[in-house]
Each structure stands twice: as C-alpha cells, then as structure tokens.
Amino acid sequence: MKRYIVTIVSGATSGERPTLLVPFEPSAIVTAFVDELFTRVARRGLPLAPNTHLATLHIDSESGALIDVEDVLGDVVTAESEKIFAPTKLAPKTNTDTLNVRVITVALAQSKEAAPILSVPVSATIKQLHELIAEHLQVRGDYTNEDDGNECNCNLSRQLADTACGPSSFLVIHGKSAVERLDLATASEDALKATLRQRFGQYYESAKKAHFFGAEMHAENITAYTKPPVVAICSKLRHTPAHARVLEDGEQTSQSRSHVMDLHTYEAPIHSGCMHVTIEESGLAALVIDGAIDIFPIMRSTTEKMNLPPRGRDSIYRAQPHWEPPTVQGDRAMAMFLSSLRVFTSMVEEHEPAQKDATLHTFHLLTQHPPAVRALHVLIHGKTPTLAECAALSHGFYEVLDRIIPTALIEVEQGTPYLTALHELDLSDRRTGEAVMHVLQAGPSIVERALSDGLASGGVLGEIGPQHLRTEVAEANSDIRRVAVLTAGSTAQLLTFSRAVLTDKISYPDNGDVDAAWDPAELSEMQHLAEMCSRNDMKLAVHKPSQLAGAVAPCLTFDRKADLAVYTGQEACSADPSKASLIFRPLSGIARIDTAVIEQLISTILKQHEADGTAIFDALGGAAVRRLQTPDELLMFVVDTSASMRDATDFNEVNDDDILMSQPLTATELTEPRYYNKATFEEMKELLCKHESFPDMAAIVAEVDPYEYDQEVSRTTASEIINLLRATLGHEIVRKHKDYEKNQERARIIRYYRHSMQEAEKKLAALKIFYAGLQTHEEAITEFLLFRAETLESNSPSQRWTWSLGDTIPANQHNRILPLPAAITDLPHDVMCPISHTLMEDAVTVLADGHTYSRNALEIGDVVRNL
C-alpha cells in the first residue's frame, strides 16, 4: 500500500482545509479511493457524505488536472509526494434522494449494529418520518400537539405599538414573529375581532390569546379607534400562571393515560412543533454517521393535563406518567427510583466538574443512550427537564437495571469531554427575546427570519418599522439552523450533545468499552452495592426515621408505607421538634411526619421485607449509618500490654509463626528470578544515566586521584557507589511493595484504585528490573562508571559540589531574607537621636549641654518629667 496526501476543499468545513494522509492500494480504482475519503471525513465530524455531496480529485491544486474516477489510482498518481486536492459540492437534488435512518431504541442502544436502518426520502416531513418509525416499531405514532405552546409576540408588539398605521388597517403578529397587515372595514373593536376570526378561524380564541397594544380610542365614541392597536396572537399556555399549570397533589391513577412517541437525535430532542418541516429543510443530513442518522424513539406515558414540564424539585420528582419505564412499576419501586434519583442528583450537583463528567461518562457507558445522558446532565445542573427528557432518563435507567447495576467509579483524567460535548445554545431573538425557529445570523446574535422578512424592503414593516429592529442579516450556521428547526422554537436555551466533540475529546482509559470499565461479576454483589451506597457521605444509605435528627438533608428515609422518601430538613419554627421532620414522597408530595409514630408503623413492614429478601434494594443502613444507632450488643477486645507478654508462649507453632512474621522483607526476596535477565547492558547504561544522582556518582569517582592511589581504589569506589545505589533501590522496592499490598483491598471495591494499582505495579516492575540489572551487569556497570568519571570536563559537577574544611556548609536557600551586615543597617551617631536611638527628625540643639536631639523626643521627655 502507498500513502496519499489529500486536501479537502469544501464550504462545509468553515474555511478550513483539512489534510488527510490516506494509505490505499495503488491497484484500486479512483472511485474506491473517493469512498474511503468520505469515510475518513465522516470520522472527523465534517458534514460531508456521498449521498449529499460530490467530490472530484485534482493534482497539485483544486483547479489542477482532473482525475477520472474510472482510472487506476497508481496510474494517475505515480509518486507519494504528489498532492491531491478534493473539491466537494452539494449533489444535485432529485426526487429519489433518500436519507438512511438508524432506529435505535433504548433496548438496542448497547448493540447499535443490530438496529434497523430505514430509507426515507429527504422530501418527507418530520411527521412522515415519525409515522414511518412508529409503523416499523409496530406502535401508535401519536405525539403531543405542542405546535404553539411557546408562542408569545407581546414583546415585539409593544415595540411596534407606536408605528404609524391608518384607521383602515392594523398589524397582527402571530406564529414566530410573523408580521401581517390586515384591512379593517370600520375602525371599531367589533370589526377588528371579526377580522381576526375571519383570518385565524372562528374558534381561534380557544387555543390562542389576543393582546392589543397602542390603541387610541375616539374621544366621543369609546368603541371607535382613531389608531387601531397592534395585535399579538399568543399561546394561552404562555399567559397561564405557573401555579395553574401544575397538577394537584393526589393520586393520578383515575386519569386516562395514553402513549406518545418522542423522537431524539444525538444532540437534542425533536419537538412536535416542527412536524410540518421536511427532512431536507431540517438539516438532519448533517448528522449522518457511518452512512445513516441515529434516531432514538421513546414511548412516553401521558395524560390530558400533562402538557408542560413541572417546575421546582418537589414537582420534578413527583411520580407522574412521564417517569414510567416500559414495564409498569409498583408504588414502592417508583418511590425508590425517584427518591434515590433526587438525592443522587443533588449530591452530584455539588461535585467538581471533573467528577460530574466522570458520572456522565459512567452513565453513558451503561446506557449508550445520548438522550438519557443529556437528561441526567440537566438534572445534575439543577435545571428543569422536559417531559421527553424525563422519559428518556427513566427508560435508560430501566434498561441498565434490567442488565447490570453500576458501582465502580471511573478514573478521572485531565479534561471533561462530556461537559464539553454537552453545551447550551442561545436560540433567542435579540430583538424580541423569544425563541427562534427559522434562524438568520445578525452579527454575534440570531434573529427570526419572519420578522426580518417583514422589515425588508417590500415587507409589511418595510417603510414603517422601527429603526432599532433593523439589522444586517445573513444565513446562520447549519448546526444552529438544524437544532432551531427541530426544536420548533420551543426553547431559548437548548442543551445539545455533540458526538464529534465527544469523540475528539474522550480521554477515559476504557475508550468507551463498558467491559473495560469494571468487572461485570462485581456488579452482581448486592451486599457490596448496598455498602457502596452508604459510603457516599451516607446520603444514598437509607436512614430510619429515628436517625433523622443526626442526618444531613437531603438523604433517604421511609414514609409510613415503608416506601423510600427524601428527608428535606426540619420545619422552621416548629413547636415540637420531634414532629417537624419534612419528607418528600414521590407518590404524594411533601409531608411533615412524627418520627416515633413512623418508626412503629414501618417496623412490621421492614421485617416482612427482610423475610422475602427485598430489603437489600432499600440499602438500609450500612456501616456509616449503623454508627448513628444504639447497638444491640457490644463486642469488647481486651489486650494485655504488660511486660510478661514479651515472653514466649507455651505453643511452639505460634512462636515459630512469630519468628517468621518478624523477619523483615528484603528486595532480594521480592525480586523474582525473571527480572535478572530482562535488562540488557545497553538498557542498564541508559537507566543509570537517567538516574538523578548519576552526575554525583561520576563526580565522586573522579575525585579519587589515580596517580596518588592505586587504580583499584577508583574501581572499589565505583563498586561501592553501585552497591549504595542498589541498596537505595532495594529500600524503595520494599516500600512500594508494602503500599501495593495495602491498596489491594481498596482496589477490590473502588475502580479508581484499580487503575492506580496497575500504574503502581508497572513502577514496581521497573524498579525490580533496575535493581536486578545492577547485579547481573555489576562488573560492566562499574567499568562504565569509571569511564564516565575519567571523561568529565572541567565544568563538571565535581568542580561544583566539592567542599573543603572551612567553607560554608552547603544548604538549601533560605525562604526568608537573611539579615544585612551591621555596617549597612546601623545608623551613624551623627544622625541618631541620643534619646530615642532612631533617625533624628526636626533636629534641635540644646544650649545647656550642646547636644542635638529630635524635637519629638524632647517633647515626649518633657511630658514624662511633668507627670
């Protein structure tokens, strides 16, 4: 195979020209080489694919000699040094253009290769894609109708309220900042409302709310306009108070439930408001990886009232239909899941970014489901997830629990690839503050296309629109356009998950392989998992109600049904502290409990859980929590420390064991025979030269005068130095071996220590090789040290480190400033005041004795004498 240097030239690379080094068989045809180029470009995350772009090959420059795709590569590119340029352009549109869609359910996320691939025309709408996926999965293709749930045009209408407009017409703003001028038959409120009904439908007010701004009424007729208002058509949901959107506390089982299917891409969910958009307009083709785009469908339970995400922690973690996993769970299971999730996310929220990133990495390994990872990121940053994100997280956890349960922590290395790949985009129009759907770039910010079209020359606001709304616009980045369309302008701050950034920044040692992250057998030890839960500051261990007085909120506890709940703290200003504990119950909300009463109610239920073996799922207690409760019995160890204990016992076998155990370890015993032949003489020379004390070793040997003493003295000195080095290495081997054995027990529990143990084992093996090699090549190493000592130059360390009797003793530099000599710091007697012994200020000569003093010192002396 030969190597070919190829430069990609495309507008999709944002002005950059990535250069690839591609090994390829010269006997292959050029067409196969072009296919290989597209494959390599896709790995770099560039939006170039053979089904959307065409590529041609040229020699020396992008306008150089064209290479025919039917030629043999080795015939047209004869030298590896020749540069190949590959200009790309969009492929011409045809009625048969299709996009491959890989349908990845939560159950198939771990084996993505088994996911089916559907071929969908790019002219199909998102709704048709939704129906096609539902038909393939054999489920109902319903979706929540949130088409206009986020529309509000009041801000823009206020800005246009002063716009000059005659009595025969008025401005109406609807949709996403779409401005329209409607004719008005008579300048009255009734005629205006009739015109709105004619334009938007007879019953438009059932789903919309009209707001009037800037109306000027006639002085004599209060129903007639001298200046018609600017009308804003908004969604009723945007003007519904927050407290009116939240469901009432209580059981929800009586409400009829249905199922809808949510679609997610790798980076963000697809909002139902963009169902009318075609696949080509949405820009989904830019997300193609390995020839197909990954779509993640999730079936979500819902009711008629559940149309908006809850607000506040107590509302977020309530047991609502959108939290239900594929298999319906009982009350105890849902309480256990949501209570643990709330405590877990609040605990991770306090962690450092590196620990948060490691948590996301662990969850990604377990689920391989980006929507679930994105939803977990939302929760651990204290934000409110959408209903679709809640369902994604619940389904992701269910599949993990159905397969394995995570325990080990992943070693954190430099960088936070998951926090980097998960970033927020600002999708708000700088002029209106509303979320945009059809994006245009206006300098560093973005604006809505409909409003810009209205302000353009020939538009509705072309001549009368305010000047501060006008701005130069251009086409926005394709990534921003895509996510804005797919979210249908439903959110101003969108959290996206970038696969390209994650692939480029990933730095975890497991390289994304779940089997390399932990031992699957370890995850099946339920007692071990329960103990691990209790070690996280005791927050994931379950406290009994009687232990809440010494617990730190939030933590897990029980309610009166022995279902898991979250202890959130004590009620303020309570008359009875024993009845002031507040708990959050996922099934029924906040409650104030009497811990003594709850303790009695749950005692029989907990015994039943212990009897049927399900108590292990509550992770009740743990070593850390058990210290808070009164023990049932005490186990006391009595140790005799008198002098007679030093005498031998009557058991000879015990005495022999003590002798064996008292013998200290040596490096010779710890160094296995295989290490003595591992290092060659050349490798030992390199190790010796790299040692930090090698210059001192050579200097010591060089100080021995070969003319004054016998040559054997230098050789003996060199040998003693090698033995001293070997003894130092031996002590280090013994110390590291003890540390290694000490950490072995920790490594069985915590994954972080397991990675560090591997590093410690490598360092210990390197020391043993060095130690054994010094003995194996002792004579050769001694001669090498003599040779290096004889070849030292005049400015060698031997000239710098030599110390003679009477010289200053070498020492580290002081951190403080050394005192200066007295000749510099002492004041001359001529300028020193005889009274204060400081520098004289405002000197005064006293006639009585002829001496000069500081005036201030004399005044102080007079005051003292007069006391």
Protein Blocks (a to p, Z undefined) as FASTA:
>chain_A
ZZdddddddfklnopacdddddddfkbcfklmmmmmmmmmmmnopacdfklbccdddehi
aklccddfkbcfklmmmbfklccddddddddddfkbccddddddfklmmmmmlpccdddd
fkbcfklmmmmmmmmnopafbdcdfklmmgcfklmmmmmmmpccdfkbccddehjhiacd
dddfbacfklmmmmmmmmnojklmmmgccddehiacdfklmkbcfbdcddddddfklmgc
fklmpcceddfklpccddddddddfkbccdfklmmpcfklnommmmpgghiacddddddd
ddfklmbccedjklmmpccfklpcfbdcdfklmmmmmmmmmmmmmmmmmpcfklmmmmmm
mmmmmnopaklmmmmmmmmnopacdfklmmmmmmmmmmmmmmmccfbdcdddedjfklmm
pccddfbdfklopacfbdcdehjbccdfklmmmmmghiaklmmpcfklgccdddddfklm
mmmmmnnopafbdcdddfklmmmmgcbfklopaklmpcfklmmmmklmmmmmmmngolmp
ccdfklmmmpccddddddfkopacddebjcehifblklmcccddfknopadddfklmmmm
mmmmmmmmmmnopmmmnoggijklmmmpccfbdcdddddfbfklmpccfbfklmmmmmmm
mpccdfklmmcfklmmmpcfklmmmmmmmpmklmmmmmmmmmpcfklpcfklmmmmmmmm
mmmmmmmmmmmmmmmmmmmmmmmmmmmmmmklmmmmmmmmmmmmmmmmmmmmmmmmmmmm
mmmmmmmmmmpcfklmklmmpccehiacdddddfbdcdddfklmpccfklpcfklopace
hiaddfklopacdfklmmmmmmmmmZZ
